[in-house]
Amino acid sequence: RNMTFSVVDVGGQRSQRKKWIHAFEDVNAIIFLVALSEYDQVLIEDGTTNRIKESLMLFSFICKCGWFEETSIILFLNKKDLFEEKIKRVALGKCFPKFNGKQTYTGKAD
């Protein structure tokens, strides 16, 4: 059986989010990407909001949004290799102050 897939990258910047609505009509699935390695970075738009926390907020919004009640939502965590190296140098507690585990890759993303 032949299948056709359309993939639309809607962009992650806040200014791009207003353009998303037209892309969501009749979607079967959403693949939401989050870069693990960005836990110590802030948004370009405001210079203060943590990127991972912003991603978590946006993912939560999408999951709770009525438009997507019948839509499969896939969370894809990428940049594992960069995360694995960065966690040796930059404490995960920078983003998650309550985290008190070991500063190693093993067990964090698997």
C-alpha positions, -999 to 999 in steps of 0.1 A, spaced: 0 0 0 13 34 -9 13 61 18 21 98 15 36 117 44 38 154 47 63 168 73 60 205 83 86 221 105 68 249 123 98 264 140 104 268 176 108 306 181 79 323 199 75 347 169 69 316 146 42 301 168 14 324 155 20 308 120 14 272 133 -24 271 132 -27 265 95 -2 236 97 -23 217 122 -55 210 102 -61 173 98 -28 162 113 -24 125 124 7 130 145 29 156 160 66 149 165 78 173 192 116 176 193 136 188 223 174 191 223 187 175 255 219 196 253 201 229 257 194 225 294 218 253 302 208 277 274 182 305 273 159 317 245 173 341 220 141 361 221 143 372 258 177 361 270 164 348 303 139 319 297 155 285 299 151 265 267 143 232 283 117 248 306 102 266 276 100 233 257 83 216 286 58 244 288 50 242 251 49 204 251 24 205 280 3 231 261 2 210 230 -7 178 249 -36 196 267 -49 215 237 -83 204 225 -72 205 188 -51 175 194 -74 152 214 -73 126 185 -37 133 175 -7 110 184 20 131 200 56 118 200 83 134 222 117 130 205 147 139 226 177 146 204 213 158 206 221 130 231 257 130 221 261 167 230 242 162 262 265 133 271 296 155 268 280 187 283 268 170 315 304 163 324 310 201 324 277 218 332 256 207 362 221 195 353 210 214 385 215 246 364 180 239 349 166 216 376 178 229 410 161 200 428 182 174 409 208 158 432 218 128 412 252 120 397 265 143 369 269 115 344 250 106 312 241 70 323 205 68 335 196 104 327 183 100 291 179 62 286 
